[in-house]
């Protein structure tokens, strides 16, 4: 017997909460980050790059998020 569970799609508010949590964790670890949140279809919901993060980290973050979603 298999079961399926419906999962509500992420909202932009959810994405903002995830970005904020990632930034708190990065700050606690003393690192700079770029954070990308995608929906289940791989579409961008939220993105933020720390002012001190290297420029390429934005592209890297987005590509890693897409890879993880697929």
PyMOL Python script that loads the backbone (N, CA, C, O; Angstrom):
from pymol import cmd

cmd.read_pdbstr("""\
ATOM      1  N   UNK A   1       0.842  -1.171   0.000  1.00  0.00           N
ATOM      2  CA  UNK A   1       0.000   0.000   0.000  1.00  0.00           C
ATOM      3  C   UNK A   1       0.893   1.242   0.000  1.00  0.00           C
ATOM      4  O   UNK A   1       1.779   1.378   0.844  1.00  0.00           O
ATOM      5  N   UNK A   2       0.657   2.125  -0.933  1.00  0.00           N
ATOM      6  CA  UNK A   2       1.437   3.362  -0.964  1.00  0.00           C
ATOM      7  C   UNK A   2       0.527   4.537  -0.619  1.00  0.00           C
ATOM      8  O   UNK A   2      -0.680   4.520  -0.859  1.00  0.00           O
ATOM      9  N   UNK A   3       1.139   5.523  -0.064  1.00  0.00           N
ATOM     10  CA  UNK A   3       0.394   6.730   0.277  1.00  0.00           C
ATOM     11  C   UNK A   3       1.082   7.925  -0.337  1.00  0.00           C
ATOM     12  O   UNK A   3       2.300   7.938  -0.518  1.00  0.00           O
ATOM     13  N   UNK A   4       0.308   8.899  -0.647  1.00  0.00           N
ATOM     14  CA  UNK A   4       0.862  10.154  -1.131  1.00  0.00           C
ATOM     15  C   UNK A   4       0.421  11.258  -0.197  1.00  0.00           C
ATOM     16  O   UNK A   4      -0.655  11.211   0.399  1.00  0.00           O
ATOM     17  N   UNK A   5       1.265  12.231  -0.089  1.00  0.00           N
ATOM     18  CA  UNK A   5       0.963  13.368   0.766  1.00  0.00           C
ATOM     19  C   UNK A   5       1.030  14.631  -0.071  1.00  0.00           C
ATOM     20  O   UNK A   5       2.026  14.882  -0.749  1.00  0.00           O
ATOM     21  N   UNK A   6      -0.007  15.410  -0.025  1.00  0.00           N
ATOM     22  CA  UNK A   6      -0.015  16.681  -0.737  1.00  0.00           C
ATOM     23  C   UNK A   6       0.805  17.691   0.061  1.00  0.00           C
ATOM     24  O   UNK A   6       0.674  17.798   1.281  1.00  0.00           O
ATOM     25  N   UNK A   7       1.631  18.411  -0.636  1.00  0.00           N
ATOM     26  CA  UNK A   7       2.458  19.431  -0.007  1.00  0.00           C
ATOM     27  C   UNK A   7       2.087  20.767  -0.640  1.00  0.00           C
ATOM     28  O   UNK A   7       2.072  20.901  -1.863  1.00  0.00           O
ATOM     29  N   UNK A   8       1.793  21.738   0.189  1.00  0.00           N
ATOM     30  CA  UNK A   8       1.448  23.070  -0.325  1.00  0.00           C
ATOM     31  C   UNK A   8       2.678  23.703  -0.965  1.00  0.00           C
ATOM     32  O   UNK A   8       3.784  23.568  -0.442  1.00  0.00           O
ATOM     33  N   UNK A   9       2.502  24.386  -2.077  1.00  0.00           N
ATOM     34  CA  UNK A   9       3.646  25.047  -2.715  1.00  0.00           C
ATOM     35  C   UNK A   9       4.190  26.168  -1.835  1.00  0.00           C
ATOM     36  O   UNK A   9       3.464  26.764  -1.039  1.00  0.00           O
ATOM     37  N   UNK A  10       5.478  26.438  -1.994  1.00  0.00           N
ATOM     38  CA  UNK A  10       6.091  27.545  -1.259  1.00  0.00           C
ATOM     39  C   UNK A  10       5.494  28.867  -1.729  1.00  0.00           C
ATOM     40  O   UNK A  10       5.214  29.054  -2.914  1.00  0.00           O
ATOM     41  N   UNK A  11       5.308  29.758  -0.802  1.00  0.00           N
ATOM     42  CA  UNK A  11       4.870  31.113  -1.131  1.00  0.00           C
ATOM     43  C   UNK A  11       6.081  32.034  -1.074  1.00  0.00           C
ATOM     44  O   UNK A  11       7.148  31.638  -0.605  1.00  0.00           O
ATOM     45  N   UNK A  12       5.915  33.243  -1.545  1.00  0.00           N
ATOM     46  CA  UNK A  12       7.014  34.206  -1.441  1.00  0.00           C
ATOM     47  C   UNK A  12       7.299  34.522   0.025  1.00  0.00           C
ATOM     48  O   UNK A  12       8.442  34.803   0.385  1.00  0.00           O
ATOM     49  N   UNK A  13       6.282  34.478   0.862  1.00  0.00           N
ATOM     50  CA  UNK A  13       6.494  34.690   2.295  1.00  0.00           C
ATOM     51  C   UNK A  13       7.343  33.548   2.872  1.00  0.00           C
ATOM     52  O   UNK A  13       8.245  33.793   3.673  1.00  0.00           O
ATOM     53  N   UNK A  14       7.058  32.307   2.470  1.00  0.00           N
ATOM     54  CA  UNK A  14       7.877  31.161   2.892  1.00  0.00           C
ATOM     55  C   UNK A  14       9.325  31.366   2.453  1.00  0.00           C
ATOM     56  O   UNK A  14      10.256  31.134   3.225  1.00  0.00           O
ATOM     57  N   UNK A  15       9.503  31.801   1.212  1.00  0.00           N
ATOM     58  CA  UNK A  15      10.843  32.009   0.669  1.00  0.00           C
ATOM     59  C   UNK A  15      11.594  33.064   1.466  1.00  0.00           C
ATOM     60  O   UNK A  15      12.783  32.902   1.739  1.00  0.00           O
ATOM     61  N   UNK A  16      10.916  34.139   1.842  1.00  0.00           N
ATOM     62  CA  UNK A  16      11.551  35.183   2.655  1.00  0.00           C
ATOM     63  C   UNK A  16      11.990  34.642   4.009  1.00  0.00           C
ATOM     64  O   UNK A  16      13.054  35.007   4.508  1.00  0.00           O
ATOM     65  N   UNK A  17      11.180  33.779   4.603  1.00  0.00           N
ATOM     66  CA  UNK A  17      11.523  33.164   5.888  1.00  0.00           C
ATOM     67  C   UNK A  17      12.757  32.278   5.734  1.00  0.00           C
ATOM     68  O   UNK A  17      13.643  32.290   6.589  1.00  0.00           O
ATOM     69  N   UNK A  18      12.816  31.515   4.651  1.00  0.00           N
ATOM     70  CA  UNK A  18      13.974  30.652   4.399  1.00  0.00           C
ATOM     71  C   UNK A  18      15.246  31.467   4.179  1.00  0.00           C
ATOM     72  O   UNK A  18      16.307  31.106   4.688  1.00  0.00           O
ATOM     73  N   UNK A  19      15.148  32.550   3.433  1.00  0.00           N
ATOM     74  CA  UNK A  19      16.308  33.417   3.203  1.00  0.00           C
ATOM     75  C   UNK A  19      16.788  33.996   4.532  1.00  0.00           C
ATOM     76  O   UNK A  19      17.987  33.998   4.810  1.00  0.00           O
ATOM     77  N   UNK A  20      15.870  34.482   5.344  1.00  0.00           N
ATOM     78  CA  UNK A  20      16.249  35.054   6.638  1.00  0.00           C
ATOM     79  C   UNK A  20      16.921  34.015   7.533  1.00  0.00           C
ATOM     80  O   UNK A  20      17.903  34.322   8.209  1.00  0.00           O
ATOM     81  N   UNK A  21      16.405  32.804   7.541  1.00  0.00           N
ATOM     82  CA  UNK A  21      16.999  31.734   8.355  1.00  0.00           C
ATOM     83  C   UNK A  21      18.404  31.397   7.861  1.00  0.00           C
ATOM     84  O   UNK A  21      19.311  31.179   8.665  1.00  0.00           O
ATOM     85  N   UNK A  22      18.583  31.353   6.559  1.00  0.00           N
ATOM     86  CA  UNK A  22      19.905  31.064   5.999  1.00  0.00           C
ATOM     87  C   UNK A  22      20.898  32.160   6.362  1.00  0.00           C
ATOM     88  O   UNK A  22      22.055  31.877   6.670  1.00  0.00           O
ATOM     89  N   UNK A  23      20.452  33.394   6.325  1.00  0.00           N
ATOM     90  CA  UNK A  23      21.329  34.506   6.681  1.00  0.00           C
ATOM     91  C   UNK A  23      21.703  34.484   8.161  1.00  0.00           C
ATOM     92  O   UNK A  23      22.845  34.781   8.514  1.00  0.00           O
ATOM     93  N   UNK A  24      20.756  34.138   9.025  1.00  0.00           N
ATOM     94  CA  UNK A  24      21.080  34.022  10.455  1.00  0.00           C
ATOM     95  C   UNK A  24      22.121  32.933  10.685  1.00  0.00           C
ATOM     96  O   UNK A  24      23.060  33.114  11.460  1.00  0.00           O
ATOM     97  N   UNK A  25      21.947  31.802  10.007  1.00  0.00           N
ATOM     98  CA  UNK A  25      22.900  30.698  10.158  1.00  0.00           C
ATOM     99  C   UNK A  25      24.279  31.096   9.632  1.00  0.00           C
ATOM    100  O   UNK A  25      25.294  30.780  10.253  1.00  0.00           O
ATOM    101  N   UNK A  26      24.319  31.778   8.506  1.00  0.00           N
ATOM    102  CA  UNK A  26      25.601  32.210   7.942  1.00  0.00           C
ATOM    103  C   UNK A  26      26.285  33.219   8.852  1.00  0.00           C
ATOM    104  O   UNK A  26      27.497  33.159   9.063  1.00  0.00           O
ATOM    105  N   UNK A  27      25.505  34.137   9.384  1.00  0.00           N
ATOM    106  CA  UNK A  27      26.064  35.133  10.294  1.00  0.00           C
ATOM    107  C   UNK A  27      26.639  34.460  11.539  1.00  0.00           C
ATOM    108  O   UNK A  27      27.720  34.826  12.002  1.00  0.00           O
ATOM    109  N   UNK A  28      25.929  33.490  12.073  1.00  0.00           N
ATOM    110  CA  UNK A  28      26.400  32.759  13.255  1.00  0.00           C
ATOM    111  C   UNK A  28      27.690  32.002  12.952  1.00  0.00           C
ATOM    112  O   UNK A  28      28.543  31.843  13.826  1.00  0.00           O
ATOM    113  N   UNK A  29      27.828  31.534  11.709  1.00  0.00           N
ATOM    114  CA  UNK A  29      29.019  30.793  11.304  1.00  0.00           C
ATOM    115  C   UNK A  29      30.152  31.716  10.856  1.00  0.00           C
ATOM    116  O   UNK A  29      31.282  31.273  10.648  1.00  0.00           O
ATOM    117  N   UNK A  30      29.836  33.006  10.711  1.00  0.00           N
ATOM    118  CA  UNK A  30      30.852  33.969  10.300  1.00  0.00           C
ATOM    119  C   UNK A  30      31.223  33.889   8.832  1.00  0.00           C
ATOM    120  O   UNK A  30      32.365  34.159   8.460  1.00  0.00           O
ATOM    121  N   UNK A  31      30.263  33.519   7.996  1.00  0.00           N
ATOM    122  CA  UNK A  31      30.518  33.419   6.554  1.00  0.00           C
ATOM    123  C   UNK A  31      29.560  34.309   5.780  1.00  0.00           C
ATOM    124  O   UNK A  31      28.490  34.667   6.271  1.00  0.00           O
ATOM    125  N   UNK A  32      29.957  34.660   4.571  1.00  0.00           N
ATOM    126  CA  UNK A  32      29.072  35.421   3.686  1.00  0.00           C
ATOM    127  C   UNK A  32      28.463  34.448   2.687  1.00  0.00           C
ATOM    128  O   UNK A  32      29.104  33.479   2.278  1.00  0.00           O
ATOM    129  N   UNK A  33      27.232  34.711   2.304  1.00  0.00           N
ATOM    130  CA  UNK A  33      26.521  33.778   1.433  1.00  0.00           C
ATOM    131  C   UNK A  33      25.659  34.493   0.409  1.00  0.00           C
ATOM    132  O   UNK A  33      25.348  35.679   0.526  1.00  0.00           O
ATOM    133  N   UNK A  34      25.291  33.721  -0.594  1.00  0.00           N
ATOM    134  CA  UNK A  34      24.205  34.076  -1.490  1.00  0.00           C
ATOM    135  C   UNK A  34      23.176  32.971  -1.321  1.00  0.00           C
ATOM    136  O   UNK A  34      23.527  31.792  -1.264  1.00  0.00           O
ATOM    137  N   UNK A  35      21.907  33.351  -1.240  1.00  0.00           N
ATOM    138  CA  UNK A  35      20.841  32.387  -0.983  1.00  0.00           C
ATOM    139  C   UNK A  35      19.819  32.463  -2.114  1.00  0.00           C
ATOM    140  O   UNK A  35      19.353  33.541  -2.483  1.00  0.00           O
ATOM    141  N   UNK A  36      19.487  31.303  -2.649  1.00  0.00           N
ATOM    142  CA  UNK A  36      18.480  31.201  -3.703  1.00  0.00           C
ATOM    143  C   UNK A  36      17.399  30.234  -3.256  1.00  0.00           C
ATOM    144  O   UNK A  36      17.700  29.143  -2.771  1.00  0.00           O
ATOM    145  N   UNK A  37      16.143  30.628  -3.416  1.00  0.00           N
ATOM    146  CA  UNK A  37      15.019  29.744  -3.110  1.00  0.00           C
ATOM    147  C   UNK A  37      14.199  29.595  -4.392  1.00  0.00           C
ATOM    148  O   UNK A  37      13.760  30.573  -4.995  1.00  0.00           O
ATOM    149  N   UNK A  38      14.011  28.332  -4.783  1.00  0.00           N
ATOM    150  CA  UNK A  38      13.228  28.029  -5.969  1.00  0.00           C
ATOM    151  C   UNK A  38      11.948  27.303  -5.576  1.00  0.00           C
ATOM    152  O   UNK A  38      11.876  26.685  -4.514  1.00  0.00           O
ATOM    153  N   UNK A  39      10.944  27.382  -6.436  1.00  0.00           N
ATOM    154  CA  UNK A  39       9.733  26.590  -6.200  1.00  0.00           C
ATOM    155  C   UNK A  39       9.956  25.174  -6.728  1.00  0.00           C
ATOM    156  O   UNK A  39      11.031  24.865  -7.242  1.00  0.00           O
ATOM    157  N   UNK A  40       8.965  24.330  -6.606  1.00  0.00           N
ATOM    158  CA  UNK A  40       9.096  22.928  -7.012  1.00  0.00           C
ATOM    159  C   UNK A  40       9.395  22.778  -8.502  1.00  0.00           C
ATOM    160  O   UNK A  40       9.957  21.766  -8.919  1.00  0.00           O
ATOM    161  N   UNK A  41       9.033  23.754  -9.292  1.00  0.00           N
ATOM    162  CA  UNK A  41       9.296  23.707 -10.727  1.00  0.00           C
ATOM    163  C   UNK A  41      10.631  24.312 -11.114  1.00  0.00           C
ATOM    164  O   UNK A  41      10.946  24.403 -12.301  1.00  0.00           O
ATOM    165  N   UNK A  42      11.424  24.729 -10.132  1.00  0.00           N
ATOM    166  CA  UNK A  42      12.735  25.302 -10.409  1.00  0.00           C
ATOM    167  C   UNK A  42      12.713  26.777 -10.754  1.00  0.00           C
ATOM    168  O   UNK A  42      13.694  27.312 -11.272  1.00  0.00           O
ATOM    169  N   UNK A  43      11.589  27.444 -10.468  1.00  0.00           N
ATOM    170  CA  UNK A  43      11.477  28.871 -10.760  1.00  0.00           C
ATOM    171  C   UNK A  43      11.871  29.693  -9.522  1.00  0.00           C
ATOM    172  O   UNK A  43      11.568  29.321  -8.388  1.00  0.00           O
ATOM    173  N   UNK A  44      12.544  30.803  -9.769  1.00  0.00           N
ATOM    174  CA  UNK A  44      13.053  31.646  -8.691  1.00  0.00           C
ATOM    175  C   UNK A  44      11.929  32.251  -7.859  1.00  0.00           C
ATOM    176  O   UNK A  44      11.008  32.870  -8.393  1.00  0.00           O
ATOM    177  N   UNK A  45      12.017  32.064  -6.538  1.00  0.00           N
ATOM    178  CA  UNK A  45      11.087  32.707  -5.611  1.00  0.00           C
ATOM    179  C   UNK A  45      11.768  33.830  -4.836  1.00  0.00           C
ATOM    180  O   UNK A  45      11.168  34.874  -4.582  1.00  0.00           O
ATOM    181  N   UNK A  46      13.036  33.603  -4.463  1.00  0.00           N
ATOM    182  CA  UNK A  46      13.752  34.617  -3.697  1.00  0.00           C
ATOM    183  C   UNK A  46      15.251  34.445  -3.916  1.00  0.00           C
ATOM    184  O   UNK A  46      15.746  33.337  -4.121  1.00  0.00           O
ATOM    185  N   UNK A  47      15.954  35.568  -3.868  1.00  0.00           N
ATOM    186  CA  UNK A  47      17.407  35.552  -3.991  1.00  0.00           C
ATOM    187  C   UNK A  47      17.959  36.715  -3.182  1.00  0.00           C
ATOM    188  O   UNK A  47      17.388  37.805  -3.157  1.00  0.00           O
ATOM    189  N   UNK A  48      19.082  36.459  -2.521  1.00  0.00           N
ATOM    190  CA  UNK A  48      19.771  37.535  -1.810  1.00  0.00           C
ATOM    191  C   UNK A  48      21.249  37.209  -1.737  1.00  0.00           C
ATOM    192  O   UNK A  48      21.629  36.095  -1.375  1.00  0.00           O
ATOM    193  N   UNK A  49      22.082  38.178  -2.081  1.00  0.00           N
ATOM    194  CA  UNK A  49      23.535  38.041  -1.986  1.00  0.00           C
ATOM    195  C   UNK A  49      24.039  39.008  -0.943  1.00  0.00           C
ATOM    196  O   UNK A  49      23.739  40.201  -0.994  1.00  0.00           O
ATOM    197  N   UNK A  50      24.803  38.500   0.000  1.00  0.00           N
ATOM    198  CA  UNK A  50      25.416  39.342   1.018  1.00  0.00           C
ATOM    199  C   UNK A  50      26.304  40.372   0.328  1.00  0.00           C
ATOM    200  O   UNK A  50      26.964  40.049  -0.660  1.00  0.00           O
ATOM    201  N   UNK A  51      26.330  41.595   0.826  1.00  0.00           N
ATOM    202  CA  UNK A  51      27.146  42.655   0.237  1.00  0.00           C
ATOM    203  C   UNK A  51      28.616  42.264   0.136  1.00  0.00           C
ATOM    204  O   UNK A  51      29.320  42.708  -0.771  1.00  0.00           O
ATOM    205  N   UNK A  52      29.072  41.444   1.057  1.00  0.00           N
ATOM    206  CA  UNK A  52      30.483  41.063   1.100  1.00  0.00           C
ATOM    207  C   UNK A  52      30.784  39.765   0.353  1.00  0.00           C
ATOM    208  O   UNK A  52      31.947  39.375   0.247  1.00  0.00           O
ATOM    209  N   UNK A  53      29.770  39.099  -0.159  1.00  0.00           N
ATOM    210  CA  UNK A  53      29.984  37.837  -0.877  1.00  0.00           C
ATOM    211  C   UNK A  53      30.594  38.109  -2.252  1.00  0.00           C
ATOM    212  O   UNK A  53      30.332  39.140  -2.871  1.00  0.00           O
ATOM    213  N   UNK A  54      31.396  37.182  -2.705  1.00  0.00           N
ATOM    214  CA  UNK A  54      31.990  37.341  -4.032  1.00  0.00           C
ATOM    215  C   UNK A  54      30.881  37.345  -5.083  1.00  0.00           C
ATOM    216  O   UNK A  54      29.853  36.690  -4.914  1.00  0.00           O
ATOM    217  N   UNK A  55      31.095  38.075  -6.146  1.00  0.00           N
ATOM    218  CA  UNK A  55      30.048  38.250  -7.153  1.00  0.00           C
ATOM    219  C   UNK A  55      29.581  36.938  -7.765  1.00  0.00           C
ATOM    220  O   UNK A  55      28.385  36.766  -8.001  1.00  0.00           O
ATOM    221  N   UNK A  56      30.481  36.020  -8.022  1.00  0.00           N
ATOM    222  CA  UNK A  56      30.107  34.755  -8.667  1.00  0.00           C
ATOM    223  C   UNK A  56      29.213  33.903  -7.769  1.00  0.00           C
ATOM    224  O   UNK A  56      28.539  32.997  -8.257  1.00  0.00           O
ATOM    225  N   UNK A  57      29.197  34.179  -6.472  1.00  0.00           N
ATOM    226  CA  UNK A  57      28.399  33.349  -5.565  1.00  0.00           C
ATOM    227  C   UNK A  57      26.902  33.418  -5.879  1.00  0.00           C
ATOM    228  O   UNK A  57      26.168  32.471  -5.596  1.00  0.00           O
ATOM    229  N   UNK A  58      26.456  34.509  -6.450  1.00  0.00           N
ATOM    230  CA  UNK A  58      25.047  34.620  -6.834  1.00  0.00           C
ATOM    231  C   UNK A  58      24.684  33.610  -7.907  1.00  0.00           C
ATOM    232  O   UNK A  58      23.677  32.910  -7.799  1.00  0.00           O
ATOM    233  N   UNK A  59      25.501  33.540  -8.936  1.00  0.00           N
ATOM    234  CA  UNK A  59      25.266  32.584 -10.021  1.00  0.00           C
ATOM    235  C   UNK A  59      25.418  31.155  -9.511  1.00  0.00           C
ATOM    236  O   UNK A  59      24.628  30.279  -9.861  1.00  0.00           O
ATOM    237  N   UNK A  60      26.426  30.924  -8.691  1.00  0.00           N
ATOM    238  CA  UNK A  60      26.659  29.591  -8.139  1.00  0.00           C
ATOM    239  C   UNK A  60      25.485  29.144  -7.278  1.00  0.00           C
ATOM    240  O   UNK A  60      25.042  27.999  -7.370  1.00  0.00           O
ATOM    241  N   UNK A  61      24.986  30.041  -6.449  1.00  0.00           N
ATOM    242  CA  UNK A  61      23.852  29.725  -5.581  1.00  0.00           C
ATOM    243  C   UNK A  61      22.630  29.317  -6.399  1.00  0.00           C
ATOM    244  O   UNK A  61      21.960  28.335  -6.082  1.00  0.00           O
ATOM    245  N   UNK A  62      22.355  30.063  -7.429  1.00  0.00           N
ATOM    246  CA  UNK A  62      21.189  29.789  -8.257  1.00  0.00           C
ATOM    247  C   UNK A  62      21.346  28.464  -9.005  1.00  0.00           C
ATOM    248  O   UNK A  62      20.392  27.693  -9.109  1.00  0.00           O
ATOM    249  N   UNK A  63      22.521  28.202  -9.515  1.00  0.00           N
ATOM    250  CA  UNK A  63      22.751  26.942 -10.240  1.00  0.00           C
ATOM    251  C   UNK A  63      22.665  25.744  -9.305  1.00  0.00           C
ATOM    252  O   UNK A  63      22.105  24.709  -9.666  1.00  0.00           O
ATOM    253  N   UNK A  64      23.219  25.884  -8.103  1.00  0.00           N
ATOM    254  CA  UNK A  64      23.143  24.783  -7.133  1.00  0.00           C
ATOM    255  C   UNK A  64      21.701  24.524  -6.716  1.00  0.00           C
ATOM    256  O   UNK A  64      21.289  23.373  -6.574  1.00  0.00           O
ATOM    257  N   UNK A  65      20.938  25.592  -6.521  1.00  0.00           N
ATOM    258  CA  UNK A  65      19.538  25.425  -6.144  1.00  0.00           C
ATOM    259  C   UNK A  65      18.766  24.720  -7.248  1.00  0.00           C
ATOM    260  O   UNK A  65      17.936  23.852  -6.974  1.00  0.00           O
ATOM    261  N   UNK A  66      19.037  25.090  -8.495  1.00  0.00           N
ATOM    262  CA  UNK A  66      18.338  24.451  -9.613  1.00  0.00           C
ATOM    263  C   UNK A  66      18.702  22.966  -9.698  1.00  0.00           C
ATOM    264  O   UNK A  66      17.839  22.116  -9.916  1.00  0.00           O
ATOM    265  N   UNK A  67      19.996  22.668  -9.523  1.00  0.00           N
ATOM    266  CA  UNK A  67      20.439  21.272  -9.560  1.00  0.00           C
ATOM    267  C   UNK A  67      19.767  20.473  -8.456  1.00  0.00           C
ATOM    268  O   UNK A  67      19.318  19.349  -8.684  1.00  0.00           O
ATOM    269  N   UNK A  68      19.697  21.041  -7.270  1.00  0.00           N
ATOM    270  CA  UNK A  68      19.067  20.350  -6.154  1.00  0.00           C
ATOM    271  C   UNK A  68      17.578  20.118  -6.407  1.00  0.00           C
ATOM    272  O   UNK A  68      17.031  19.096  -5.994  1.00  0.00           O
ATOM    273  N   UNK A  69      16.925  21.059  -7.081  1.00  0.00           N
ATOM    274  CA  UNK A  69      15.487  20.900  -7.315  1.00  0.00           C
ATOM    275  C   UNK A  69      15.182  19.885  -8.406  1.00  0.00           C
ATOM    276  O   UNK A  69      14.081  19.338  -8.460  1.00  0.00           O
ATOM    277  N   UNK A  70      16.145  19.634  -9.267  1.00  0.00           N
ATOM    278  CA  UNK A  70      15.907  18.676 -10.358  1.00  0.00           C
ATOM    279  C   UNK A  70      16.446  17.337 -10.001  1.00  0.00           C
ATOM    280  O   UNK A  70      16.342  16.399 -10.791  1.00  0.00           O
TER     281      UNK A  70
END
""", "prot")
cmd.dss("prot")
cmd.show_as("cartoon", "prot")
cmd.util.cbc("prot")
cmd.orient("prot")
